[in-house]
């Protein structure tokens, strides 16, 4: 059975804890989709403290070469690819993802 996941970005100046996942400020991570039903998460989304990143799950994912930088960051978070230290530019993010997937 596939676990349904969504990807959140923490825009708040504080850590958000969702189950066993801690989202530090500025961090993007996949979490269980069930958190969408949480009143606290709904409020955080409404206030802009959390952002739901679209395009993380699904079978119609486009090739990484065609993704935007935002989509690439969400993809990396979903695949648990660490982008720490990678410049926030599409070519650099793409190269880091491709290197990680190639096992480099």
VEXTIKOL-609631 format. One record per residue (C-alpha): x, y, z; residue number from 1. Coordinates in Angstrom, 3 decimals. Example, Ala and Ser with C-alpha at 12.3 -4.5 7.8 and 13.67 -1.06 7.14 Angstrom:
VEXTIKOL-609631
[pt [12.300; -4.500; 7.800]; 1]
[pt [13.670; -1.060; 7.140]; 2]
***
This chain:
VEXTIKOL-609631
[pt [0.000; 0.000; 0.000]; 1]
[pt [1.351; 3.385; -1.023]; 2]
[pt [1.594; 6.064; 1.647]; 3]
[pt [0.067; 9.294; 0.450]; 4]
[pt [2.429; 12.193; 1.071]; 5]
[pt [2.367; 15.928; 0.564]; 6]
[pt [5.231; 18.386; 0.664]; 7]
[pt [5.195; 21.356; 3.021]; 8]
[pt [7.522; 24.348; 3.195]; 9]
[pt [7.917; 26.104; 6.534]; 10]
[pt [7.735; 29.889; 6.010]; 11]
[pt [7.454; 30.631; 9.737]; 12]
[pt [10.273; 31.717; 12.056]; 13]
[pt [9.635; 28.662; 14.252]; 14]
[pt [9.900; 24.888; 13.934]; 15]
[pt [6.721; 23.018; 12.972]; 16]
[pt [6.470; 19.443; 14.228]; 17]
[pt [4.210; 17.110; 12.265]; 18]
[pt [4.347; 13.681; 13.878]; 19]
[pt [8.000; 12.637; 13.823]; 20]
[pt [8.921; 15.266; 11.204]; 21]
[pt [10.377; 18.616; 12.235]; 22]
[pt [10.232; 21.405; 9.672]; 23]
[pt [12.764; 24.074; 10.540]; 24]
[pt [12.245; 27.591; 9.149]; 25]
[pt [12.767; 27.640; 5.372]; 26]
[pt [12.799; 23.843; 5.091]; 27]
[pt [10.743; 21.784; 2.636]; 28]
[pt [9.870; 18.157; 3.483]; 29]
[pt [7.363; 15.460; 2.568]; 30]
[pt [4.881; 14.469; 5.284]; 31]
[pt [1.891; 12.172; 5.533]; 32]
[pt [-1.158; 13.569; 3.723]; 33]
[pt [-3.300; 13.056; 6.835]; 34]
[pt [-1.825; 16.260; 8.325]; 35]
[pt [-3.925; 18.276; 5.861]; 36]
[pt [-6.916; 17.520; 8.121]; 37]
[pt [-5.220; 18.973; 11.220]; 38]
[pt [-6.793; 22.245; 12.443]; 39]
[pt [-3.313; 23.553; 13.338]; 40]
[pt [-1.992; 22.804; 9.846]; 41]
[pt [-5.073; 24.363; 8.232]; 42]
[pt [-4.497; 27.522; 10.275]; 43]
[pt [-0.769; 27.583; 9.425]; 44]
[pt [-1.605; 27.228; 5.710]; 45]
[pt [-4.178; 30.020; 5.985]; 46]
[pt [-1.680; 32.341; 7.742]; 47]
[pt [1.083; 31.472; 5.261]; 48]
[pt [3.304; 29.872; 7.902]; 49]
[pt [3.227; 26.654; 5.865]; 50]
[pt [3.017; 26.305; 2.095]; 51]
[pt [1.698; 23.194; 0.404]; 52]
[pt [4.063; 22.482; -2.489]; 53]
[pt [2.158; 21.025; -5.424]; 54]
[pt [3.508; 18.441; -7.880]; 55]
[pt [5.229; 16.255; -5.320]; 56]
[pt [3.136; 13.108; -5.728]; 57]
[pt [1.421; 11.586; -8.685]; 58]
[pt [2.083; 9.492; -11.720]; 59]
[pt [2.132; 12.305; -14.262]; 60]
[pt [5.410; 13.789; -13.095]; 61]
[pt [7.321; 15.547; -15.852]; 62]
[pt [11.031; 14.937; -16.481]; 63]
[pt [13.317; 16.784; -14.067]; 64]
[pt [14.891; 18.671; -16.958]; 65]
[pt [11.508; 20.344; -17.628]; 66]
[pt [10.766; 21.260; -13.980]; 67]
[pt [11.034; 24.751; -12.516]; 68]
[pt [13.407; 25.417; -9.615]; 69]
[pt [10.431; 25.265; -7.211]; 70]
[pt [9.322; 21.915; -8.652]; 71]
[pt [12.890; 20.606; -8.464]; 72]
[pt [13.119; 21.522; -4.766]; 73]
[pt [9.829; 19.748; -4.092]; 74]
[pt [11.012; 16.730; -6.072]; 75]
[pt [14.275; 16.649; -4.094]; 76]
[pt [12.365; 16.848; -0.807]; 77]
[pt [10.065; 14.008; -1.851]; 78]
[pt [13.034; 11.847; -2.883]; 79]
[pt [14.930; 12.881; 0.282]; 80]
[pt [17.780; 14.413; -1.731]; 81]
[pt [19.748; 16.868; 0.402]; 82]
[pt [20.169; 20.261; -1.284]; 83]
[pt [22.095; 21.826; 1.596]; 84]
[pt [24.722; 24.171; 0.178]; 85]
[pt [23.328; 24.017; -3.360]; 86]
[pt [22.795; 27.510; -4.853]; 87]
[pt [19.124; 28.405; -5.358]; 88]
[pt [19.325; 28.277; -9.167]; 89]
[pt [17.691; 25.722; -11.447]; 90]
[pt [20.928; 24.492; -13.126]; 91]
[pt [22.605; 23.883; -9.762]; 92]
[pt [19.557; 22.187; -8.235]; 93]
[pt [19.126; 19.997; -11.334]; 94]
[pt [22.802; 18.995; -11.284]; 95]
[pt [22.604; 18.079; -7.582]; 96]
[pt [19.501; 15.932; -8.161]; 97]
[pt [21.027; 14.190; -11.148]; 98]
[pt [24.258; 13.519; -9.229]; 99]
[pt [22.317; 12.115; -6.245]; 100]
[pt [20.223; 9.855; -8.465]; 101]
[pt [23.362; 8.641; -10.262]; 102]
[pt [24.858; 7.754; -6.862]; 103]
[pt [27.667; 10.310; -7.007]; 104]
***
